[in-house]
Amino acid sequence: MHNCSIRVAGPDDLDGARAVMLDTVYRDFGTGYVPRRHADVIDPAAAYLAPARHTLLVAVDPGDGAVVATAALDSRGPAHPPNPRHLAENYPSGETAQLRRVYVRPGHRRRGLARRLVDELLAFAAADGGYRSVYLHTDPGVPGAEPFWRSLGETVHDEREDPGGGNGVLHFEIPMGR
């Protein structure tokens, strides 16, 4: 499991990447496909392969060649709404590398694969030269998500502390030179 290869996704990887992403939103998030939030899942080529400052990585099992994990980065900062206004102001589009879709199939978790993918995304952001910060948000209800992201970055907003609990989303900044 440790020997999965990581590469920039190409057209032949998109069906496998989409399957990992959709399985995650249905199984782990329990939301299923929500068009306003998951357009990039349905068309990852337009979201991540076409724009020069965006990327989609896949981890591939050497045994069967299956995509077992994904991780993406784009240049869109958090939008307000639904995110708090101060986050949209502090992490503007164009200057912010947003990590997205860091998903690992259950049988491949807890083996360092997500960390390797994130390290590759951080290297991509640093090499771009135009990103000032790296941002992401996560659902703390997903097993392992909160401790994983806390091990890599700093919480910049915890919606569970908002009046009424907000959406319960955690927002992080990850140092580029980690």
Residue, then its C-alpha position, 0 to 999 in steps of 0.5 A: m500500500h505504501n508504494c502507490s504512485i502519485r501523478v498529475a491526473g490525465p484524461d485516462d485517470l478522470d473516471g477513476a478520480r471521479a469515482v473516488m470523489l463521488d464515493t466519498v461524498y456519498r459514503d463519508f459526507g452522507t450528502g451525495y452529489v450536490p450540484r452547487r458544491h460538486a461541479d468539479v467532481i463531475d467535470p474535473a478536466a475543466a476544474y483542474l486540468a485546463p486551468a494552468r494554476h490548478t492541478l488534480l493528483v491521483a494515487v494509483d495502486p500498482g497492483d491493479g492500476a486503480v485510482v485510490a486517492t485524489a487531491a486537487l488545488d485551485s486558485r479560488g479562495p473561499a466564497h462568501p457566502p456560504n463561508p464567513r466574510h472574513l475568510a473570503e477577505n483574508y483568502p482572496s481568489g488568485e492569491t490563495a491556493q485552495l486544497r480540495r478533494v483530498y480523498v483516500r479510499p478506506g482500504h488505503r487510509r492511515r498509510g501516509l498517502a494523504r500526507r504525500l498528496v498534500d506535500e505534492l500540492l504544496a510543492f505545486a503551490a510554491a512552484d507557481g510563485g503567485y500564491r500567498s497562502v494555502y487554505l482549505h475547509t473540512d467537515p470535522g464529522v468525517p473520521g480522521a479529518e480534523p486531527f489530520w488537518r490539525s497536524l498540518g496547519e493552523t485552524v483559522h476558523d471553527e464554525r462550531e464556535d459561531p453562534g448557533g454552530g454555523n455549518g460546523v466546518l473547520h477552516f485551515e491555513i497550511p504553510m507552503g514551506r511545511 
